[in-house]
Amino acid sequence: MPDPALARIPRDALPPRLGDLHDAAMRDRGEAVLIEAAGNAPETLEWYYDRFYGEMFHRGRVAVRLKQLARMKLSTLHGCAFCNRGNRLAALEAGVTQAQLDALGDPASPVFDAAERAVLRLAEQIEMSNFDGHLSPALHAELSPHFDDGQIFELGMVMAILTGMAKFLFVFDLVSREAACPMTAPPASQGAEAAG
């Protein structure tokens, strides 16, 4: 379980919007440490959920289903247990199939069409531990039959924000991780040593 250095604001002391996010996190993800820590600066998480997700992720130039597919690919690569639990539900609701979720590790799988394969390959370039990631001419050519450059830019921006958010969540120890997470969890005694 996450053990952040930041104070965790109790559910009943959170502002209404964060209270709703807390309830949703508990229902869909089984934990709400992120929301409790965000109670220290509620406007930041409200921006993330309401502006980033509300205006760019769920609207924008690219179909939400493709953004959900990319988000699930990234959270799987990043090993974010908190993210994966909720992202799986949202991806299925947006029309990503269970077969596609099961095949995320193999973009060449026949369960993906050419546009989906290109999105997954872009996600592999942007993922946190790929320090050599690059939108090569070949990858651009793979994306271009399906997306104009504005849509490709949006996909990149969405994936970059999600990847940066994942790094933040891990550095601040705000979410549970899976064994596949490239960032190791801090030792359990670290929080006690810092406090003492």
C-alpha positions as CSV (number, residue, x, y, z in Angstrom):
1,M,0.0,0.0,0.0
2,P,1.3,3.5,-0.8
3,D,2.8,5.4,2.1
4,P,3.5,9.0,1.0
5,A,5.4,11.6,2.9
6,L,2.6,14.0,2.2
7,A,-0.3,14.4,4.7
8,R,-3.4,12.5,3.7
9,I,-6.6,14.5,4.1
10,P,-9.5,12.3,5.4
11,R,-12.4,11.7,3.1
12,D,-14.8,13.8,5.3
13,A,-12.4,16.8,5.1
14,L,-12.1,16.8,1.3
15,P,-13.9,19.4,-0.8
16,P,-17.0,18.0,-2.6
17,R,-15.2,17.4,-6.0
18,L,-12.4,15.4,-4.4
19,G,-14.9,13.6,-2.2
20,D,-16.5,12.3,-5.4
21,L,-13.1,11.4,-6.8
22,H,-12.3,9.6,-3.6
23,D,-15.5,7.5,-3.7
24,A,-14.9,6.6,-7.4
25,A,-11.3,5.7,-6.7
26,M,-12.3,3.4,-3.9
27,R,-15.0,1.8,-6.0
28,D,-13.0,1.3,-9.2
29,R,-9.4,1.1,-8.0
30,G,-9.6,-0.1,-4.4
31,E,-7.5,2.8,-2.9
32,A,-7.6,6.6,-2.8
33,V,-4.2,7.7,-1.4
34,L,-3.7,9.9,-4.4
35,I,-7.0,11.7,-3.7
36,E,-6.3,12.1,0.0
37,A,-2.8,13.6,-0.7
38,A,-4.4,15.9,-3.4
39,G,-6.5,17.3,-0.6
40,N,-3.5,19.4,0.2
41,A,-3.9,21.2,-3.1
42,P,-7.3,20.2,-4.5
43,E,-7.2,22.6,-7.5
44,T,-4.3,20.6,-9.0
45,L,-6.2,17.3,-9.1
46,E,-9.3,19.1,-10.2
47,W,-7.3,20.5,-13.2
48,Y,-6.0,17.0,-14.0
49,Y,-9.5,15.4,-14.0
50,D,-11.6,18.3,-15.2
51,R,-9.3,20.0,-17.7
52,F,-7.0,17.3,-19.0
53,Y,-9.4,14.5,-18.9
54,G,-12.6,16.6,-19.5
55,E,-11.3,18.7,-22.3
56,M,-8.5,16.9,-24.0
57,F,-8.7,13.2,-23.2
58,H,-12.5,12.7,-23.5
59,R,-12.9,15.3,-26.3
60,G,-10.2,16.4,-28.7
61,R,-9.3,15.3,-32.1
62,V,-8.7,11.6,-31.5
63,A,-11.4,9.0,-30.7
64,V,-11.6,8.3,-26.9
65,R,-11.4,4.5,-27.6
66,L,-7.9,4.9,-29.0
67,K,-6.8,7.1,-26.2
68,Q,-8.1,4.5,-23.7
69,L,-6.1,1.9,-25.6
70,A,-3.0,4.0,-25.4
71,R,-3.6,4.7,-21.7
72,M,-4.0,1.1,-20.9
73,K,-0.8,0.2,-22.8
74,L,1.1,2.8,-20.9
75,S,-0.2,1.9,-17.4
76,T,0.5,-1.8,-18.2
77,L,4.1,-0.9,-19.2
78,H,4.5,1.3,-16.2
79,G,3.2,-1.3,-13.8
80,C,0.7,1.0,-12.1
81,A,-1.7,-1.3,-10.2
82,F,-3.9,1.7,-9.2
83,C,-4.1,2.8,-12.8
84,N,-4.6,-0.6,-14.3
85,R,-7.6,-1.4,-12.2
86,G,-9.5,1.7,-13.3
87,N,-8.1,2.0,-16.8
88,R,-9.3,-1.5,-17.6
89,L,-12.9,-0.6,-16.7
90,A,-12.7,2.6,-18.7
91,A,-11.1,1.0,-21.7
92,L,-13.8,-1.7,-21.9
93,E,-16.5,0.9,-21.5
94,A,-15.0,2.9,-24.4
95,G,-15.1,-0.1,-26.7
96,V,-11.7,-1.7,-26.3
97,T,-12.3,-5.4,-26.3
98,Q,-11.1,-7.9,-23.7
99,A,-9.1,-9.6,-26.4
100,Q,-7.3,-6.4,-27.1
101,L,-6.5,-5.8,-23.5
102,D,-5.1,-9.4,-23.3
103,A,-2.9,-8.7,-26.4
104,L,-1.5,-5.4,-25.3
105,G,2.0,-6.9,-25.2
106,D,1.8,-7.8,-28.9
107,P,0.8,-4.9,-31.1
108,A,1.2,-7.2,-34.1
109,S,-1.7,-9.3,-32.9
110,P,-4.6,-9.6,-35.4
111,V,-7.0,-8.3,-32.7
112,F,-5.7,-4.8,-33.6
113,D,-6.3,-2.9,-36.8
114,A,-3.5,-0.8,-38.4
115,A,-4.5,2.4,-36.6
116,E,-4.5,0.7,-33.2
117,R,-1.1,-0.9,-33.9
118,A,0.3,2.5,-34.7
119,V,-1.1,4.0,-31.5
120,L,0.4,1.1,-29.5
121,R,3.8,1.5,-31.1
122,L,3.7,5.3,-30.3
123,A,2.9,4.4,-26.7
124,E,6.0,2.1,-26.6
125,Q,8.1,5.1,-27.7
126,I,6.7,7.4,-25.0
127,E,6.7,4.9,-22.1
128,M,8.6,5.9,-19.1
129,S,11.7,3.6,-19.3
130,N,12.2,4.0,-23.1
131,F,14.9,6.7,-23.0
132,D,15.6,6.2,-26.7
133,G,12.0,6.7,-27.7
134,H,11.6,8.6,-31.0
135,L,8.8,9.4,-33.4
136,S,10.8,8.1,-36.4
137,P,9.9,8.7,-40.0
138,A,8.8,5.1,-40.2
139,L,6.5,5.4,-37.2
140,H,5.1,8.7,-38.5
141,A,4.4,7.0,-41.9
142,E,2.6,4.2,-40.0
143,L,0.4,6.7,-38.1
144,S,-0.2,9.1,-41.1
145,P,-2.8,7.0,-43.0
146,H,-5.0,7.1,-39.9
147,F,-4.2,10.5,-38.3
148,D,-3.3,13.9,-39.4
149,D,-0.4,15.7,-37.8
150,G,-2.7,17.5,-35.4
151,Q,-4.1,14.2,-34.2
152,I,-0.6,12.7,-33.9
153,F,0.5,15.7,-31.8
154,E,-2.6,15.3,-29.6
155,L,-1.8,11.6,-29.1
156,G,1.7,12.4,-28.2
157,M,0.7,15.1,-25.7
158,V,-1.9,12.9,-24.1
159,M,0.6,10.0,-23.7
160,A,3.3,12.4,-22.4
161,I,0.9,13.8,-19.7
162,L,-0.1,10.2,-18.7
163,T,3.6,9.1,-18.5
164,G,4.6,12.2,-16.5
165,M,1.7,11.6,-14.2
166,A,2.8,8.0,-13.7
167,K,6.3,9.1,-12.8
168,F,4.8,11.6,-10.3
169,L,2.6,9.0,-8.7
170,F,5.5,6.7,-8.2
171,V,8.0,9.3,-7.0
172,F,5.4,10.6,-4.4
173,D,4.4,7.0,-3.5
174,L,0.7,7.7,-4.1
175,V,-0.4,4.5,-5.8
176,S,0.1,0.8,-5.6
177,R,2.6,-0.7,-8.1
178,E,2.8,-4.1,-9.8
179,A,5.9,-6.2,-10.0
180,A,6.4,-4.9,-13.6
181,C,6.8,-1.3,-12.4
182,P,10.2,0.0,-13.6
183,M,10.4,2.2,-10.5
184,T,11.0,0.4,-7.3
185,A,8.9,1.2,-4.3
186,P,10.7,2.9,-1.4
187,P,11.6,0.7,1.5
188,A,8.8,0.4,4.1
189,S,11.1,1.9,6.8
190,Q,11.9,5.0,4.7
191,G,8.8,6.9,5.8
192,A,9.6,6.1,9.5
193,E,13.2,7.2,9.1
194,A,12.3,10.5,7.4
195,A,9.8,11.2,10.2
196,G,12.2,10.4,13.0
